[in-house]
Amino acid sequence: MSNELALTESTYYILLSLYEPQHGYGIMQKTEQLSGGRVRLAAGTLYGALNSMTEKGWIRLLPGEDGSRRKEYCLTEQGLFVLRNELDRLKELVYNGETVMGGKENG
């Protein structure tokens, strides 16, 4: 297991949404859909996160059409690596929880 820090839920869902190239509004919709409505991204939060992830090299801006304001993003190899590491970390958390609790829910 990597020593990487855990991703926030928003960051995880943004990266997961970008498994296929997506524009900002599409990322917001996909994140809300994947989280069952639990994670709703405000535009400022989303674009701040996209800028941060771009600087880290996890995602990149795709070339846009001339005259279009619409920006489309995609995962980089590094972003896919980060996403896979987080998925492995989450699987380990679930496995350990089910092992300790015997796979039974409380209550």
Residue pairs with C-beta under 8 A, 6 or more apart in sequence:
1 88
1 89
1 92
2 85
2 89
4 82
4 85
4 86
4 89
6 86
6 89
7 15
7 82
7 86
9 35
9 39
10 31
10 39
10 41
10 45
10 49
11 49
11 53
12 83
12 86
13 30
13 31
13 34
13 35
13 39
14 27
14 31
14 41
14 46
14 49
14 50
14 53
15 53
15 58
15 59
15 75
15 79
15 82
15 83
15 86
16 30
16 31
16 34
16 83
17 26
17 27
17 30
17 31
17 34
18 27
18 59
18 73
18 74
18 75
18 79
19 75
19 83
20 74
21 62
21 72
21 73
21 74
22 30
22 72
22 73
22 74
23 70
23 71
23 72
23 73
24 43
24 46
24 47
24 50
24 71
24 73
27 41
27 46
27 50
27 73
28 40
28 41
28 43
28 46
31 39
31 40
31 41
32 39
32 40
32 41
41 49
50 59
50 73
53 59
53 79
54 60
54 61
54 73
56 78
57 76
57 78
57 79
58 75
58 76
58 78
58 79
58 82
59 73
59 74
59 75
59 76
59 79
60 73
60 74
60 76
61 71
61 72
61 73
62 71
62 72
62 73
62 74
64 70
64 71
64 72
75 83
